[in-house]
Amino acid sequence: MKRNISHVFFLIILLFSILNFSSCSNREETVSCFPSTPINVVLNLNLPTYFTLQNVGGWIYINEQQSGTRGLIIVRTTTGFKVYDRNAPHICPDSNTTLSVENDIKIVCPKDGAEWITITGEPTKISQVPPKTYPYSYDTYTKILSVYY
């Protein structure tokens, strides 16, 4: 009886070890080769350049210094903003994996056609993970949007 219990216990530990090992290949819901760079962007939404971010569903690309390796996509949502990295979250970066917005409603990976809903980041085609998002703070009085990581 003790031998059966120890075998079951050993199998349970082995199973959890395998599950933990396989989860190490992903980092924050992205592939393990996803680049990690500091993000520090401050936008004054009072400026005409960012006018589209004043309406729900509006979006812009940010390609300035300290906006990641490929830039960011910022989308106005019903509750605030979504800040997406433009690197595809499900495949290792190469010259054809920069995410782009199509028809103002979906984000697309040109390499394999993976798609996500712009306003929520929910995957709809090919990928099972959402695009990497970054935290932000927004001052409604000054209309300053700060993105950081």
Backbone as a chain_set.jsonl record, in Angstrom:
{"seq": "MKRNISHVFFLIILLFSILNFSSCSNREETVSCFPSTPINVVLNLNLPTYFTLQNVGGWIYINEQQSGTRGLIIVRTTTGFKVYDRNAPHICPDSNTTLSVENDIKIVCPKDGAEWITITGEPTKISQVPPKTYPYSYDTYTKILSVYY", "coords": {"N": [[0.821, -1.185, 0.0], [1.91, 1.265, 0.865], [3.812, 1.504, -1.092], [2.321, 1.914, -3.449], [1.161, 4.397, -2.889], [3.447, 6.0, -2.766], [4.272, 5.78, -5.438], [2.176, 7.036, -6.792], [2.387, 9.604, -5.692], [4.94, 10.267, -6.636], [4.402, 10.294, -9.412], [2.619, 12.434, -9.548], [4.264, 14.573, -8.778], [6.127, 14.451, -10.846], [4.468, 15.073, -13.032], [3.694, 17.765, -12.434], [6.227, 18.93, -12.567], [6.862, 18.615, -15.271], [4.85, 20.191, -16.421], [5.535, 22.736, -15.4], [8.054, 23.014, -16.574], [7.433, 23.099, -19.309], [6.009, 25.482, -19.385], [7.964, 27.353, -19.115], [8.909, 28.005, -21.586], [7.428, 30.066, -22.548], [6.987, 33.562, -22.058], [5.377, 35.817, -20.184], [2.977, 35.443, -21.686], [4.005, 35.423, -24.297], [6.209, 34.356, -26.967], [9.359, 32.774, -26.139], [11.5, 34.065, -27.318], [10.814, 36.688, -27.528], [11.547, 40.104, -27.756], [12.914, 42.103, -25.113], [12.68, 45.272, -24.125], [13.199, 48.547, -22.719], [10.348, 50.616, -22.168], [9.242, 53.85, -22.546], [7.259, 56.3, -22.963], [5.752, 59.413, -23.483], [2.832, 61.104, -24.143], [1.127, 63.94, -25.301], [-2.112, 64.316, -25.499], [-3.525, 66.5, -26.295], [-2.401, 67.53, -28.533], [-2.621, 67.89, -32.108], [-1.631, 65.678, -33.559], [-2.312, 63.414, -32.137], [-5.045, 63.283, -32.208], [-6.859, 61.261, -33.041], [-6.951, 59.528, -30.905], [-8.803, 60.479, -29.176], [-11.28, 59.432, -29.531], [-13.289, 56.5, -29.062], [-12.019, 53.495, -30.298], [-10.236, 54.746, -31.931], [-6.835, 54.841, -33.101], [-3.211, 54.79, -33.081], [0.121, 54.546, -34.441], [3.159, 54.36, -32.656], [6.386, 55.281, -33.018], [8.739, 56.157, -31.762], [11.795, 56.988, -29.98], [12.571, 54.734, -27.368], [10.237, 53.204, -27.573], [10.018, 50.482, -27.764], [11.177, 47.648, -29.778], [10.002, 47.563, -32.285], [8.099, 49.482, -32.18], [4.899, 50.831, -31.04], [1.353, 50.149, -30.793], [-1.276, 52.161, -30.078], [-4.464, 52.179, -28.743], [-7.669, 53.598, -28.354], [-9.995, 52.688, -25.962], [-13.215, 51.707, -24.592], [-12.911, 51.961, -21.89], [-10.499, 53.204, -21.433], [-7.274, 52.869, -22.526], [-5.446, 50.718, -24.777], [-2.253, 49.442, -25.031], [-0.233, 48.145, -27.298], [2.513, 46.034, -28.133], [4.37, 46.028, -31.174], [5.611, 43.741, -32.041], [5.036, 40.437, -33.113], [3.344, 38.253, -30.931], [3.403, 35.5, -30.918], [5.275, 34.24, -32.536], [8.809, 34.061, -33.263], [10.625, 37.103, -33.674], [11.202, 38.457, -36.924], [12.059, 39.905, -40.108], [9.497, 40.168, -41.118], [7.434, 40.261, -39.203], [6.144, 42.37, -37.977], [3.469, 43.809, -36.402], [0.424, 45.179, -37.72], [-2.299, 47.516, -38.153], [-5.425, 46.842, -39.616], [-8.138, 48.011, -41.516], [-9.125, 49.45, -39.355], [-10.134, 47.758, -37.389], [-8.849, 45.368, -36.827], [-5.795, 43.779, -35.79], [-2.966, 42.659, -37.482], [-0.685, 40.036, -38.326], [1.768, 40.04, -40.714], [3.299, 37.878, -41.543], [2.101, 35.292, -41.039], [-0.612, 35.742, -41.097], [-2.042, 35.904, -38.716], [-4.559, 37.191, -36.516], [-5.995, 39.797, -34.442], [-8.471, 41.359, -32.38], [-8.737, 44.796, -32.54], [-9.601, 46.621, -30.469], [-9.754, 45.073, -28.151], [-7.721, 43.153, -28.151], [-8.109, 40.48, -28.343], [-7.388, 37.254, -29.616], [-8.232, 36.14, -32.916], [-7.62, 34.62, -35.088], [-5.37, 32.112, -35.952], [-3.161, 32.717, -33.942], [-2.981, 31.998, -30.421], [-2.522, 33.608, -28.327], [-2.757, 36.916, -26.927], [-1.633, 40.148, -28.231], [1.351, 41.537, -26.769], [0.909, 43.703, -24.047], [1.327, 46.952, -22.53], [1.672, 48.71, -19.411], [0.059, 51.811, -18.518], [-0.434, 55.289, -17.693], [-2.92, 57.756, -17.332], [-3.7, 61.092, -17.351], [-6.558, 62.715, -16.957], [-7.136, 65.391, -16.732], [-4.924, 66.923, -17.753], [-4.582, 65.536, -20.084], [-2.439, 63.834, -20.598], [-0.757, 61.023, -21.616], [1.034, 58.386, -20.387], [3.274, 55.846, -21.08], [4.854, 52.96, -19.947], [7.448, 50.598, -19.097]], "CA": [[0.0, 0.0, 0.0], [2.809, 2.419, 0.914], [4.512, 1.578, -2.369], [1.383, 2.521, -4.402], [1.04, 5.818, -2.544], [4.679, 6.682, -3.167], [4.272, 5.847, -6.895], [1.211, 8.079, -7.166], [3.006, 10.868, -5.295], [6.028, 10.496, -7.586], [3.796, 10.657, -10.692], [2.069, 13.787, -9.427], [5.401, 15.507, -8.787], [6.666, 14.425, -12.205], [3.528, 15.791, -13.876], [3.848, 19.198, -12.175], [7.546, 19.338, -13.064], [6.762, 18.723, -16.724], [4.028, 21.364, -16.72], [6.333, 23.932, -15.123], [9.128, 23.087, -17.556], [6.887, 23.532, -20.597], [5.577, 26.874, -19.309], [9.133, 28.229, -19.158], [9.187, 28.423, -22.949], [6.69, 31.304, -22.781], [7.246, 34.621, -21.096], [4.299, 36.799, -20.191], [2.096, 35.126, -22.803], [4.663, 35.602, -25.587], [7.247, 33.362, -27.199], [10.534, 33.028, -25.31], [12.443, 34.931, -28.031], [10.232, 38.033, -27.609], [12.533, 41.065, -27.242], [12.568, 42.872, -23.922], [13.333, 46.582, -24.133], [12.472, 49.517, -21.893], [9.329, 51.451, -22.816], [9.024, 55.103, -21.825], [6.671, 57.216, -23.938], [4.81, 60.387, -22.915], [2.104, 61.749, -25.231], [0.178, 64.991, -24.961], [-3.235, 64.067, -26.394], [-4.07, 67.782, -26.759], [-1.772, 67.846, -29.817], [-3.374, 67.367, -33.26], [-1.088, 64.383, -33.988], [-2.95, 62.331, -31.382], [-6.477, 63.545, -32.201], [-7.637, 60.023, -33.198], [-7.057, 58.849, -29.614], [-9.867, 61.073, -28.379], [-12.512, 58.691, -29.782], [-13.214, 55.053, -28.887], [-11.671, 52.81, -31.538], [-9.139, 55.447, -32.581], [-5.535, 54.219, -32.834], [-2.03, 55.352, -33.745], [1.418, 53.889, -34.272], [4.193, 55.167, -32.014], [7.695, 54.776, -33.432], [9.777, 57.05, -31.267], [12.796, 56.388, -29.109], [12.066, 54.049, -26.182], [8.904, 52.643, -27.782], [10.191, 49.076, -28.113], [12.025, 47.363, -30.937], [9.235, 47.796, -33.515], [7.106, 50.519, -31.925], [3.685, 50.491, -30.3], [0.037, 50.515, -31.304], [-2.102, 52.633, -28.964], [-5.868, 52.162, -29.141], [-8.612, 54.125, -27.356], [-11.061, 51.729, -25.671], [-14.33, 52.297, -23.847], [-12.506, 52.183, -20.5], [-9.168, 53.807, -21.362], [-6.413, 52.629, -23.677], [-4.657, 49.487, -24.9], [-0.953, 49.739, -25.62], [0.285, 46.882, -27.805], [3.825, 45.953, -28.787], [4.173, 45.669, -32.58], [6.189, 42.431, -32.312], [4.063, 39.35, -33.028], [3.584, 37.576, -29.657], [3.33, 34.048, -31.045], [6.412, 33.732, -33.321], [10.036, 34.84, -33.046], [10.709, 38.255, -34.579], [12.054, 38.555, -38.098], [11.754, 41.116, -40.878], [8.11, 40.194, -41.568], [6.533, 39.967, -38.087], [5.69, 43.609, -37.35], [2.011, 43.893, -36.43], [-0.159, 46.402, -38.267], [-3.749, 47.622, -38.026], [-6.139, 46.822, -40.892], [-9.556, 48.4, -41.502], [-9.43, 50.032, -38.041], [-10.808, 46.809, -36.504], [-8.045, 44.197, -36.492], [-4.341, 43.826, -35.839], [-2.597, 41.525, -38.323], [0.718, 39.66, -38.501], [1.91, 39.792, -42.143], [4.0, 36.618, -41.831], [1.226, 34.118, -41.072], [-2.018, 36.129, -41.155], [-2.703, 35.901, -37.399], [-5.348, 38.407, -36.313], [-6.514, 40.127, -33.126], [-9.415, 42.48, -32.378], [-7.985, 46.002, -32.161], [-10.027, 47.279, -29.232], [-9.607, 44.19, -26.993], [-6.53, 42.317, -28.247], [-8.504, 39.07, -28.366], [-6.995, 36.564, -30.853], [-9.35, 35.624, -33.705], [-7.15, 33.748, -36.16], [-4.048, 31.486, -35.869], [-2.516, 32.841, -32.628], [-3.805, 31.733, -29.238], [-2.146, 34.584, -27.303], [-2.963, 38.311, -27.339], [-0.396, 40.925, -28.336], [1.877, 42.012, -25.484], [0.448, 45.041, -23.699], [2.14, 47.662, -21.55], [0.906, 49.576, -18.513], [0.067, 53.241, -18.835], [-1.217, 56.148, -16.808], [-3.539, 58.826, -18.107], [-4.203, 62.21, -16.562], [-7.692, 63.241, -17.717], [-7.123, 66.854, -16.674], [-3.917, 67.436, -18.685], [-4.612, 64.662, -21.256], [-1.104, 63.27, -20.798], [-0.729, 59.569, -21.58], [2.405, 57.899, -20.162], [3.413, 54.395, -21.251], [6.13, 52.589, -19.333], [7.691, 49.188, -18.803]], "C": [[0.872, 1.259, 0.0], [3.512, 2.61, -0.427], [3.613, 2.241, -3.421], [1.235, 4.016, -4.151], [2.284, 6.574, -2.98], [4.773, 6.777, -4.689], [3.337, 6.955, -7.397], [1.796, 9.457, -6.849], [4.122, 11.238, -6.271], [5.467, 10.936, -8.941], [3.221, 12.072, -10.665], [3.189, 14.817, -9.482], [6.009, 15.579, -10.185], [5.772, 15.224, -13.15], [3.645, 17.306, -13.674], [5.19, 19.723, -12.67], [7.513, 19.528, -14.567], [5.947, 19.949, -17.111], [4.798, 22.656, -16.481], [7.434, 24.109, -16.143], [8.599, 23.598, -18.894], [6.434, 24.99, -20.546], [6.752, 27.839, -19.32], [9.46, 28.679, -20.571], [8.431, 29.703, -23.306], [7.005, 32.3, -21.682], [6.138, 35.648, -21.242], [3.409, 36.652, -21.42], [2.704, 35.461, -24.163], [5.69, 34.493, -25.757], [8.507, 33.751, -26.436], [11.543, 33.958, -25.992], [11.92, 36.362, -28.19], [11.219, 39.035, -27.022], [12.022, 41.839, -26.029], [13.371, 44.169, -23.933], [12.538, 47.536, -23.27], [11.498, 50.338, -22.74], [9.129, 52.676, -21.941], [8.56, 56.154, -22.825], [5.679, 58.119, -23.215], [4.176, 61.144, -24.074], [1.148, 62.792, -24.677], [-0.986, 64.878, -25.945], [-3.964, 65.338, -26.813], [-3.52, 68.145, -28.133], [-2.549, 67.211, -30.968], [-2.895, 65.997, -33.752], [-1.826, 63.215, -33.354], [-4.474, 62.483, -31.319], [-7.304, 62.259, -32.277], [-7.811, 59.277, -31.879], [-8.125, 59.451, -28.708], [-11.184, 60.327, -28.533], [-12.298, 57.194, -29.61], [-12.992, 54.393, -30.248], [-10.562, 53.501, -32.305], [-7.809, 54.826, -32.192], [-4.438, 54.981, -33.567], [-0.848, 54.408, -33.55], [2.336, 54.87, -33.558], [5.529, 54.524, -32.364], [8.806, 55.721, -32.988], [10.763, 56.289, -30.396], [12.126, 55.87, -27.836], [10.611, 53.593, -26.332], [9.005, 51.19, -28.259], [11.031, 48.897, -29.362], [11.323, 47.636, -32.262], [8.2, 48.907, -33.357], [5.893, 49.966, -31.205], [2.449, 50.812, -31.129], [-0.775, 50.928, -30.076], [-3.525, 52.779, -29.477], [-6.71, 52.739, -28.009], [-9.741, 53.111, -27.191], [-12.179, 52.436, -24.918], [-13.944, 52.621, -22.412], [-11.142, 52.848, -20.356], [-8.405, 53.575, -22.649], [-5.888, 51.202, -23.634], [-3.372, 49.903, -25.584], [-0.318, 48.408, -25.998], [1.692, 47.047, -28.351], [3.584, 45.525, -30.225], [4.894, 44.387, -32.971], [5.102, 41.38, -32.184], [4.36, 38.534, -31.769], [3.75, 36.061, -29.766], [4.452, 33.429, -31.872], [7.62, 34.634, -33.08], [10.153, 35.95, -34.091], [11.638, 38.014, -35.758], [11.586, 39.76, -38.898], [10.284, 41.227, -41.285], [7.113, 39.892, -40.444], [6.087, 41.221, -37.322], [4.181, 43.732, -37.516], [1.551, 45.22, -37.011], [-1.677, 46.35, -38.109], [-4.354, 47.639, -39.43], [-7.607, 47.157, -40.667], [-10.02, 48.944, -40.153], [-10.072, 49.049, -37.065], [-9.96, 45.601, -36.121], [-6.562, 44.497, -36.619], [-3.911, 42.545, -36.548], [-1.088, 41.317, -38.326], [0.905, 39.319, -39.983], [2.561, 38.443, -42.48], [3.048, 35.437, -41.973], [-0.262, 34.454, -41.086], [-2.759, 36.065, -39.827], [-3.408, 37.243, -37.206], [-5.828, 38.531, -34.873], [-7.493, 41.278, -33.277], [-8.686, 43.701, -31.822], [-8.342, 46.509, -30.773], [-9.828, 46.412, -27.988], [-8.316, 43.388, -26.985], [-6.842, 40.833, -28.299], [-8.082, 38.423, -29.688], [-8.218, 36.004, -31.576], [-8.9, 34.632, -34.764], [-5.689, 33.373, -35.921], [-3.432, 31.546, -34.478], [-3.502, 32.541, -31.501], [-3.518, 32.742, -28.122], [-2.391, 36.0, -27.818], [-1.622, 39.012, -27.538], [0.049, 41.378, -26.945], [1.386, 43.437, -25.26], [1.355, 45.64, -22.629], [1.253, 48.517, -20.653], [1.024, 51.037, -18.929], [-0.617, 53.991, -17.7], [-1.727, 57.304, -17.662], [-4.115, 59.865, -17.163], [-5.313, 62.873, -17.376], [-7.724, 64.772, -17.738], [-6.159, 67.434, -17.712], [-3.916, 66.697, -20.016], [-3.204, 64.178, -21.626], [-1.18, 61.762, -20.595], [0.731, 59.138, -21.455], [2.39, 56.372, -20.246], [4.789, 54.021, -20.744], [6.22, 51.089, -19.142], [9.127, 49.015, -18.372]], "O": [[0.621, 2.199, -0.755], [3.774, 3.737, -0.846], [4.098, 3.053, -4.209], [1.189, 4.807, -5.093], [2.181, 7.68, -3.511], [5.305, 7.764, -5.199], [3.678, 7.708, -8.309], [1.701, 10.373, -7.666], [4.232, 12.392, -6.683], [6.003, 11.858, -9.556], [3.327, 12.813, -11.642], [3.064, 15.83, -10.17], [6.366, 16.661, -10.651], [6.276, 15.977, -13.983], [3.691, 18.052, -14.652], [5.271, 20.856, -13.147], [8.072, 20.495, -15.085], [6.318, 20.671, -18.037], [4.713, 23.58, -17.29], [7.727, 25.235, -16.544], [9.236, 24.431, -19.539], [6.471, 25.673, -21.569], [6.554, 29.038, -19.517], [10.213, 29.636, -20.75], [8.778, 30.359, -24.288], [7.256, 31.932, -20.534], [5.981, 36.268, -22.294], [3.125, 37.631, -22.109], [1.963, 35.758, -25.1], [6.004, 33.776, -24.807], [8.705, 34.924, -26.119], [12.36, 34.578, -25.311], [12.52, 37.162, -28.909], [11.688, 38.842, -25.901], [10.843, 42.181, -25.943], [14.591, 44.158, -23.77], [11.332, 47.362, -23.101], [11.795, 50.702, -23.878], [8.877, 52.559, -20.742], [9.379, 56.819, -23.458], [4.861, 57.644, -22.427], [4.873, 61.749, -24.888], [0.445, 62.546, -23.697], [-0.865, 65.294, -27.097], [-4.914, 65.278, -27.595], [-4.101, 68.977, -28.829], [-3.08, 66.11, -30.821], [-3.686, 65.235, -34.306], [-1.951, 62.15, -33.959], [-5.12, 61.873, -30.467], [-8.353, 62.173, -31.637], [-8.733, 58.472, -31.748], [-8.327, 58.978, -27.589], [-12.114, 60.553, -27.759], [-11.243, 56.673, -29.972], [-13.687, 54.692, -31.219], [-9.997, 52.92, -33.232], [-7.661, 54.334, -31.074], [-4.689, 55.709, -34.528], [-0.82, 53.592, -32.629], [2.296, 56.072, -33.824], [5.77, 53.361, -32.043], [9.707, 56.04, -33.764], [10.586, 55.103, -30.116], [11.219, 56.506, -27.3], [9.847, 53.591, -25.366], [8.186, 50.728, -29.053], [11.534, 49.864, -29.934], [11.985, 47.912, -33.262], [7.497, 49.234, -34.313], [5.855, 48.8, -30.812], [2.491, 51.634, -32.045], [-0.942, 50.141, -29.144], [-3.768, 53.414, -30.503], [-6.495, 52.411, -26.842], [-10.372, 52.719, -28.172], [-12.089, 53.632, -24.641], [-14.578, 53.465, -21.778], [-10.678, 53.035, -19.231], [-8.817, 54.015, -23.723], [-5.888, 50.559, -22.584], [-3.387, 50.621, -26.584], [0.086, 47.635, -25.129], [2.022, 48.067, -28.955], [2.678, 44.732, -30.48], [4.805, 43.972, -34.127], [4.317, 41.423, -31.236], [5.51, 38.155, -31.549], [4.187, 35.413, -28.815], [4.574, 32.205, -31.908], [7.479, 35.808, -32.739], [9.816, 35.749, -35.257], [12.718, 37.441, -35.611], [10.788, 40.556, -38.402], [9.863, 42.284, -41.753], [6.053, 39.323, -40.705], [5.7, 41.136, -36.156], [3.674, 43.755, -38.637], [2.195, 46.252, -36.823], [-2.261, 45.279, -37.951], [-3.875, 48.344, -40.318], [-8.238, 46.647, -39.741], [-11.213, 48.894, -39.852], [-10.52, 49.47, -35.998], [-10.31, 44.878, -35.188], [-6.13, 45.329, -37.417], [-4.427, 41.467, -36.252], [-0.313, 42.273, -38.327], [0.26, 38.392, -40.473], [2.387, 37.93, -43.585], [3.166, 34.66, -42.921], [-1.095, 33.547, -41.087], [-3.986, 36.163, -39.807], [-2.934, 38.284, -37.66], [-6.04, 37.537, -34.178], [-7.365, 42.086, -34.197], [-8.087, 43.634, -30.749], [-7.447, 46.799, -29.978], [-9.74, 46.944, -26.882], [-7.856, 42.979, -25.919], [-5.926, 40.011, -28.297], [-8.371, 38.958, -30.759], [-9.127, 35.464, -30.947], [-9.719, 33.877, -35.287], [-4.858, 34.255, -35.708], [-3.2, 30.495, -33.881], [-4.7, 32.8, -31.619], [-4.19, 32.735, -27.091], [-2.248, 36.258, -29.013], [-0.591, 38.528, -27.068], [-0.777, 41.578, -26.055], [1.438, 44.273, -26.162], [2.057, 44.922, -21.917], [0.203, 48.994, -21.085], [1.974, 51.434, -19.605], [-1.289, 53.396, -16.858], [-1.056, 57.764, -18.586], [-4.919, 59.549, -16.285], [-5.033, 63.525, -18.381], [-8.277, 65.373, -18.659], [-6.53, 68.333, -18.467], [-3.317, 67.171, -20.981], [-2.834, 64.121, -22.799], [-1.609, 61.284, -19.545], [1.562, 59.475, -22.298], [1.604, 55.702, -19.577], [5.779, 54.678, -21.067], [5.208, 50.397, -19.04], [9.552, 47.899, -18.074]]}, "num_chains": 1, "name": "protein.A"}
